[in-house]
C-alpha cells in the first residue's frame, strides 16, 4: 500500500497519534518483533497490543508474518510505506563488526554479507545455525544480477565464527529462535521454500533495503 496520497497519510498520522502505537513503530525501526515481545518491552497487556497492531495494520504501517520456525509466533514488521513516511530508523552505536545469521547460511545471510560490503566499511561475516553444504545456486544467480559475487562463498556454522563482539542480525525466524544472545531480527521469508527466482529477488530487495537503512543509522566514527 502506498501512503503518499493525502488521505492515506492522514490515516497513518492519526494511527501514530497514540503514544503506545508510536512506541511500537519505534521498536520496529531496526527489528521485527512478536506481539508478546512488544508487550513485554512496553509493559502493556496482550489485548491492548493486539488493538494497537490492528490499528497500525489498517493504516498500512505494519504487516504480520507467521514464523517459519515456531508457528505459534507471528512477527510484526514495518511496511515499506511506513519506512518512506518516517524516514531513517533509530540511531544505533557503531558496532565493531556485523554478523548476518540464518539457518542454513545458503541464501539470505550470504546475500546480506555480500551486499553489506557495498555500503559499509564495518567488517562483516555470515553464518548459519544449521549450515547447508553449499550456497544455493539461485542465490548466486541473484547476487550476480546485482553485482555480488557469491561463487566462492561457503556456509559456516555460527558457533565457529561468532566471537561475541558483533552486532548479530538474524535474517530468518528459525535462526532468531535458535540464538540465545538476543540478536536483531529481520523476518525475511525463506526463498528456497518457493524455489523460484522471484522469491530470491524478493529476499534480496528486502535485505538490501534493510541494510541500506541500518548502515545509515549508525552513530560514531570508525574505530
C-alpha positions as CSV (number, residue, x, y, z in Angstrom):
1,X,0.0,0.0,0.0
2,X,1.3,3.5,-0.9
3,X,0.6,6.2,1.7
4,X,1.8,9.1,-0.4
5,X,-1.7,10.4,-1.1
6,X,-3.2,12.8,1.3
7,X,-6.0,10.5,2.7
8,X,-3.6,7.7,3.4
9,X,-1.0,10.0,5.1
10,X,-3.8,11.4,7.3
11,X,-4.9,7.9,8.3
12,X,-1.3,6.9,9.1
13,X,-0.6,10.1,11.2
14,X,-3.8,9.5,13.0
15,X,-2.8,6.0,13.9
16,X,0.6,7.3,15.1
17,X,-1.1,9.9,17.4
18,X,-1.3,7.4,20.2
19,X,1.9,7.2,22.3
20,X,1.8,3.4,22.5
21,X,1.4,3.0,18.8
22,X,4.2,5.4,18.2
23,X,6.4,3.5,20.6
24,X,5.6,0.2,18.8
25,X,6.6,1.7,15.4
26,X,9.8,2.9,17.1
27,X,10.7,-0.5,18.4
28,X,10.2,-1.9,14.9
29,X,12.6,0.6,13.3
30,X,15.5,-1.8,13.4
31,X,14.0,-5.2,14.1
32,X,10.9,-7.4,13.6
33,X,9.3,-8.5,16.9
34,X,6.5,-10.8,18.1
35,X,3.5,-9.2,19.7
36,X,4.5,-10.7,23.1
37,X,7.9,-9.1,22.8
38,X,6.4,-5.7,22.0
39,X,4.0,-6.1,25.0
40,X,6.9,-7.0,27.3
41,X,9.1,-4.1,26.2
42,X,6.3,-1.6,26.6
43,X,4.7,-3.2,29.6
44,X,1.2,-3.3,28.2
45,X,-1.2,-6.2,28.2
46,X,-1.7,-8.6,25.2
47,X,-5.2,-7.4,24.4
48,X,-4.1,-3.8,24.1
49,X,-1.1,-4.7,22.0
50,X,-3.5,-6.6,19.7
51,X,-5.7,-3.5,19.4
52,X,-2.8,-1.2,18.6
53,X,-1.4,-3.6,16.0
54,X,-4.8,-3.8,14.3
55,X,-5.0,0.0,14.0
56,X,-1.4,0.2,12.7
57,X,-2.1,-2.6,10.2
58,X,-5.3,-0.9,8.9
59,X,-3.3,2.3,8.4
60,X,-0.8,0.4,6.2
61,X,2.1,0.9,8.7
62,X,2.8,-2.7,9.7
63,X,2.3,-6.2,8.4
64,X,2.4,-9.6,10.2
65,X,4.1,-12.8,9.2
66,X,3.7,-16.3,10.7
67,X,7.1,-17.6,11.9
68,X,8.7,-20.1,9.6
69,X,10.2,-21.7,12.8
70,X,7.8,-21.6,15.8
71,X,4.4,-21.5,14.0
72,X,2.8,-20.2,17.2
73,X,4.6,-16.9,16.8
74,X,3.7,-14.0,14.4
75,X,6.3,-11.4,13.8
76,X,5.4,-7.7,13.1
77,X,7.4,-5.6,10.6
78,X,7.1,-2.1,9.3
79,X,5.9,-1.8,5.7
80,X,8.0,-0.1,3.0
81,X,5.4,2.7,3.1
82,X,5.9,3.2,6.8
83,X,9.7,3.5,6.2
84,X,9.1,6.0,3.5
85,X,6.8,8.1,5.7
86,X,9.0,8.1,8.8
87,X,12.5,8.1,7.2
88,X,15.6,6.6,8.8
89,X,15.4,4.1,11.6
90,X,16.5,4.9,15.2
91,X,20.2,5.6,15.7
92,X,22.4,2.8,16.9
93,X,26.0,2.9,18.2
94,X,28.5,1.9,15.5
95,X,29.5,-1.8,16.0
96,X,33.0,-3.2,15.6
97,X,31.6,-6.0,13.4
98,X,28.3,-7.1,11.9
99,X,27.2,-10.8,11.6
100,X,24.3,-11.9,9.5
101,X,22.9,-15.3,10.6
102,X,20.2,-17.5,9.1
103,X,19.5,-21.2,9.4
104,X,21.5,-22.6,6.5
105,X,23.8,-19.7,5.5
106,X,23.0,-20.6,1.9
107,X,21.0,-17.6,0.7
108,X,19.7,-14.7,2.8
109,X,22.7,-14.3,5.1
110,X,25.1,-14.8,2.2
111,X,23.4,-12.1,0.2
112,X,23.3,-9.8,3.2
113,X,27.1,-10.2,3.9
114,X,28.0,-9.5,0.3
115,X,25.7,-6.6,-0.1
116,X,26.9,-5.1,3.2
117,X,30.4,-4.7,1.8
118,X,29.0,-2.4,-0.9
119,X,27.6,0.1,1.6
120,X,29.7,0.0,4.7
121,X,33.4,-0.4,5.8
122,X,32.4,-2.1,9.0
123,X,33.7,-5.7,8.9
124,X,31.0,-8.3,8.2
125,X,30.6,-12.1,8.3
126,X,27.7,-14.5,7.8
127,X,27.0,-18.0,9.2
128,X,24.2,-20.5,9.9
129,X,22.8,-22.2,12.9
130,X,22.4,-25.4,10.7
131,X,24.6,-24.7,7.7
132,X,23.9,-26.3,4.3
133,X,26.6,-28.0,2.2
134,X,26.7,-25.2,-0.4
135,X,25.3,-21.8,-1.3
136,X,22.0,-22.0,-3.1
137,X,22.5,-21.7,-6.9
138,X,19.7,-19.2,-7.2
139,X,21.2,-17.0,-4.5
140,X,24.4,-17.0,-6.6
141,X,22.4,-16.1,-9.7
142,X,20.5,-13.3,-8.0
143,X,23.7,-12.0,-6.4
144,X,25.4,-11.8,-9.8
145,X,22.4,-9.8,-11.2
146,X,23.1,-7.2,-8.6
147,X,26.9,-7.2,-8.9
148,X,27.6,-9.5,-6.0
149,X,30.0,-12.5,-6.4
150,X,28.9,-15.5,-4.2
151,X,30.8,-18.1,-6.3
152,X,33.5,-18.7,-3.6
153,X,31.2,-18.3,-0.6
154,X,30.8,-21.3,1.7
155,X,28.3,-21.9,4.5
156,X,29.7,-21.8,8.0
157,X,28.5,-22.7,11.5
158,X,27.6,-19.7,13.6
159,X,29.2,-21.2,16.8
160,X,32.5,-21.5,14.9
161,X,32.8,-17.9,13.8
162,X,31.0,-15.6,16.3
163,X,33.3,-14.1,18.8
164,X,30.8,-12.1,20.9
165,X,31.7,-8.6,19.8
166,X,29.5,-8.5,16.7
167,X,26.1,-6.9,16.1
168,X,24.3,-10.1,15.3
169,X,21.3,-9.8,12.9
170,X,19.2,-12.9,12.4
171,X,17.7,-12.7,8.9
172,X,15.4,-15.6,9.4
173,X,12.9,-16.7,12.0
174,X,14.5,-20.1,12.8
175,X,17.9,-18.6,13.5
176,X,16.4,-15.9,15.7
177,X,14.6,-18.5,17.7
178,X,17.8,-20.7,17.9
179,X,20.1,-18.0,19.1
180,X,20.5,-17.0,22.8
181,X,22.2,-13.7,22.5
182,X,19.1,-11.5,21.6
183,X,20.1,-10.5,18.1
184,X,18.3,-8.1,15.9
185,X,15.7,-9.9,13.9
186,X,14.6,-9.4,10.3
187,X,11.8,-11.8,9.4
188,X,12.8,-12.4,5.7
189,X,10.9,-15.3,4.2
190,X,13.0,-18.2,3.1
191,X,13.2,-18.0,-0.7
192,X,14.2,-21.7,-1.0
193,X,10.8,-22.7,0.1
194,X,9.3,-21.2,-3.0
195,X,12.1,-22.4,-5.3
196,X,11.6,-19.7,-7.9
197,X,13.7,-16.7,-8.9
198,X,11.2,-14.1,-7.9
199,X,11.3,-15.3,-4.3
200,X,15.1,-14.9,-4.3
201,X,14.8,-11.4,-5.9
202,X,12.2,-10.5,-3.2
203,X,14.6,-11.6,-0.4
204,X,17.4,-9.6,-1.9
205,X,15.3,-6.5,-2.2
206,X,14.1,-6.8,1.4
207,X,17.6,-7.4,2.7
208,X,19.2,-4.7,0.6
209,X,16.6,-2.1,1.7
210,X,17.0,-3.0,5.4
211,X,20.8,-2.9,5.2
212,X,20.9,0.5,3.5
213,X,18.7,1.9,6.2
214,X,20.7,0.3,9.0
215,X,24.1,1.3,7.7
216,X,22.9,4.9,7.5
217,X,21.7,4.8,11.1
218,X,25.0,4.1,12.9
219,X,26.5,6.9,15.0
220,X,30.1,7.4,15.7
221,X,33.4,7.2,13.8
222,X,35.2,4.1,12.6
223,X,37.3,2.6,15.3
